[in-house]
Amino acid sequence: MREKLTALGQALGEVIRGKDDIIELLLVALAAEGSVLLHDVPGVGKTTLAKSLAACLNANFRRIQFTPDLLPTDIIGSGIYNPKDGELRFRKGPIFANIVLADEINRASPRTQSALLEAMSERQISADGVTYPLPSPFIVLATENPIEYQGTYSLPEAQLDRFALHLVLGYPPAPAELQLLLDRLHGDPSQALRPIFSCEEVVTMQSQVRQVKMDGTVVAYVLELVNRTRADKRVALGASPRAGLTLCRCAQAEAYRSGRTFVLPDDVKRLAVPVLAHRLVLDNQTKYAGISNTEIITDILDKCPVPK
């Protein structure tokens, strides 16, 4: 499974040039059963990355284009009246897929965004008093545009807390962007992608990740980082217990991806910013001072003693 995970990263690297670190984090999210929020300006490859990952997995893929008029039933499904027996039958929505691309998620209303909460945290959907399990594996890849504010809605804290990782792609380095232009002169490299993983193999890999050992001192290190976000005077709302659980699971996935059966403190340090930063709510004075969530997590990492 780990060799296939490496091959998956190489295949994605042929499409998304110069973003090996982002691809590695995306693989960590896949192995850790976590959803990902891709946040950046238009045209840097957010949607392409999500579609390329789906192409490399022999899994059911659905894309939902979020718009202001999108309703929760457009995502989870609704009851359809059957005139033959006079009963309502539930018609499943696009959320019933292995990989769901929520494109421009901040364009939908908070009511529609909340339709994803149960799916992302409990892997199930409730409708008309009936609970429907979602297929396994299940991952939500959401994209968000930080530039356009007209017609958009900020993601609530409850929604952000359910994303395991928050990734910012950024512009590729000049040599990588040149290679990207050359790659697409005569075609689209993503069209050549072929499935590397089956759904059963992904589930097997995720179960193997849960067997990666994590020493108690490293777990205590995670808890200390989480507690320091809550005690920081610049933070109005610190990281939740879910954030600590997610950081532990992602650290296990990072160790697994690196070929180890145990977690190192360096795994936690690498993942602290993408796992914790987007979950913090800063106070107004800190916002006006221009201090970012990333800077606060980095400052906490620098001051927190690392277990030996």
Residue pairs with C-beta under 8 A, 6 or more apart in sequence:
1 201
1 204
1 205
1 208
2 205
2 256
2 257
2 259
4 196
4 197
4 201
4 205
5 27
5 31
5 205
5 256
5 257
6 257
7 196
8 27
8 53
8 56
8 196
8 197
9 20
9 23
9 24
9 27
11 52
11 56
11 193
11 196
12 23
12 26
12 49
12 52
12 53
12 56
13 19
13 20
13 23
14 183
14 189
15 48
15 49
15 52
15 189
15 190
15 193
16 22
16 23
16 45
16 48
16 49
16 52
17 172
17 176
17 177
17 179
17 180
17 183
18 172
18 173
18 175
18 176
18 177
18 179
18 180
19 45
19 49
19 169
19 172
19 176
22 49
22 167
22 169
23 49
24 257
25 165
25 167
25 271
25 274
26 36
26 49
26 53
26 165
26 167
27 253
27 257
28 34
28 165
28 250
28 253
28 254
28 257
28 271
29 35
29 36
29 139
29 164
29 165
29 250
29 253
30 53
30 137
30 139
30 202
31 205
31 206
31 209
31 253
31 256
31 257
32 164
32 206
32 209
32 246
32 249
32 250
32 252
32 253
33 137
33 138
33 139
33 206
33 249
34 139
34 163
34 164
34 165
34 246
34 249
34 250
35 120
35 139
35 140
35 141
35 142
35 162
35 163
35 164
36 139
36 140
36 141
36 142
36 163
36 164
36 165
36 166
36 167
37 105
37 142
37 143
37 144
37 155
37 160
37 163
37 165
37 166
37 167
37 278
38 46
38 49
38 50
38 141
38 142
38 143
38 144
38 167
38 169
39 143
39 144
39 146
39 166
39 167
39 168
39 278
40 46
40 145
40 146
40 168
40 169
40 170
41 145
41 146
41 147
42 145
42 147
44 169
44 170
44 171
44 172
45 169
46 143
46 169
47 101
47 103
47 143
48 190
49 141
49 169
50 99
50 101
50 141
50 143
51 61
51 63
51 101
51 190
52 190
52 193
53 99
53 141
54 61
54 99
54 101
55 61
55 190
55 193
55 194
55 195
56 193
56 194
56 195
56 196
56 197
57 98
57 99
57 195
57 196
57 197
57 198
57 199
57 202
58 195
58 197
58 198
58 199
59 97
59 98
59 99
59 137
59 197
59 198
59 199
59 202
60 97
60 98
60 99
60 135
61 97
61 98
61 99
61 100
61 101
62 94
62 95
62 96
62 97
62 99
62 100
62 101
63 94
63 100
63 101
63 103
64 70
64 74
64 75
64 94
64 95
64 100
64 101
64 102
64 103
65 103
65 104
66 102
66 103
66 104
66 105
66 106
66 107
66 108
66 112
67 107
67 108
68 107
68 108
68 109
68 151
70 108
70 109
70 112
71 112
72 111
72 112
72 114
72 115
73 93
74 93
74 94
74 112
75 93
75 94
75 95
75 112
75 115
75 116
76 93
76 95
76 115
76 119
76 125
76 127
77 90
77 91
77 92
77 93
77 95
77 96
77 125
77 127
78 90
78 91
78 93
78 127
79 88
79 89
79 90
79 91
79 127
79 128
80 88
80 89
80 90
80 91
81 87
81 88
82 88
82 89
88 128
90 127
90 128
90 130
90 132
92 132
94 100
95 115
95 116
95 119
95 125
95 134
96 125
96 132
96 134
96 135
97 135
97 138
98 135
98 136
98 137
98 138
98 139
98 199
99 139
99 141
100 138
100 139
100 140
100 141
101 141
101 142
101 143
102 116
102 140
102 141
102 142
102 143
103 142
103 143
104 143
104 144
104 145
105 113
105 142
105 143
105 144
105 155
106 144
106 145
106 152
106 153
106 154
106 155
107 151
107 152
107 153
108 153
109 153
110 153
110 156
113 153
113 155
113 156
113 159
114 156
114 158
114 159
116 140
116 159
116 162
117 158
117 159
117 162
118 124
118 125
118 126
119 125
119 134
119 138
119 140
120 140
120 162
120 163
121 162
123 133
123 134
123 136
123 138
124 131
124 132
124 133
124 134
125 131
125 132
125 134
126 132
135 199
136 199
136 203
137 199
137 202
137 203
137 206
140 163
142 163
144 155
145 152
157 237
157 279
157 281
160 166
160 278
160 279
161 240
161 242
161 243
161 279
162 242
163 278
164 246
164 249
164 250
164 275
165 250
165 271
165 274
165 275
166 274
166 275
166 277
166 278
167 274
171 177
172 180
183 189
197 205
205 256
208 256
209 249
209 252
209 253
209 256
210 249
210 252
211 261
212 252
212 253
212 255
212 256
212 260
212 261
212 262
212 263
213 261
213 262
213 263
214 248
214 251
214 252
214 262
214 263
215 262
215 263
215 307
217 307
218 251
218 263
218 264
218 265
218 268
218 307
219 248
220 307
221 265
221 268
221 304
221 306
221 307
222 244
222 247
222 248
222 251
222 268
223 244
224 304
224 305
225 239
225 247
225 268
225 272
225 276
225 300
225 301
225 304
226 238
226 239
226 241
226 243
226 244
226 247
226 276
227 238
228 300
228 303
228 304
229 235
229 238
229 239
229 276
229 280
229 296
229 297
229 300
230 238
230 239
231 238
232 238
232 296
232 300
233 283
234 282
234 283
234 285
234 286
234 291
234 296
235 280
235 281
235 282
235 283
235 286
235 296
236 281
236 282
236 283
237 280
237 281
238 280
239 276
239 279
239 280
240 279
243 275
243 276
243 279
246 275
247 268
247 271
247 272
247 275
247 276
250 271
250 275
251 263
251 267
251 268
251 271
252 263
254 263
254 267
254 270
254 271
255 261
255 262
255 263
255 264
255 267
258 267
265 306
265 307
269 301
269 306
272 297
272 300
272 301
273 294
273 297
273 298
276 297
277 292
277 293
277 294
277 296
277 297
278 293
280 293
280 296
280 297
282 291
282 293
282 296
286 296
